[in-house]
Amino acid sequence: MKLRLKDVASIAEVIGAIAIVISLIYVGIQVNDSTRAVRSATANELAASLSAGYIGVGIDPKASQVLLDGFVNPESLSREETAQFVYIMHGLFLQYQAAYYLSQEGTLDEELRESVTNTLLGLRDLPGLRLYWGQRRDLFKPSFRKHVDSLLSSGDTNTNLEELYRPREPE
């Protein structure tokens, strides 16, 4: 049986179509793996950044005291302590904003953003947080401001942090 050129061309077209389908499946698998890798790296970066901030404040007794006093009684802080409190808070809020936008674009898992949000909800009723946010909210992107405003006005307070931020007894 002798194949004509037309038959060979038809067979080549079918083989070419099958090859295209296989390569598209392969590319789809690679894109899916790449998306998972980007999400994982993003979550890891955010966690490392937040950890570094928390550890930095946690191992410095003066910074810890400024943060705690700033949350509970911001008026008691000196000028320098107020600046330190604002810098610490601004760093935290930049991380909160990053988590918010990464979750909005689908890069950061929603559960991880909620975990970050829970720390904010633990602070929402403290005078220092209210004072900071009232003074600095305009430095953040509009949709993030709206998100935080909503959390502060109607979110459920995370009471797991209640003991930590209880005002100190007078000495």
Secondary structure, 3 states (H helix, E strand, C coil): CCCCHHHHHHHHHHHHHHHHHHHHHHHHHHHHHHHHHHHHHHHHHHHHHHHHHHHHHHCCHHHHHHHHHHHHCHHHCCHHHHHHHHHHHHHHHHHHHHHHHHHHCCCCCHHHHHHHHHHHHCCCCCHHHHHHHHHHHHHCCHHHHHHHHHHHHHCCCCHHHCCCCCCCCCC
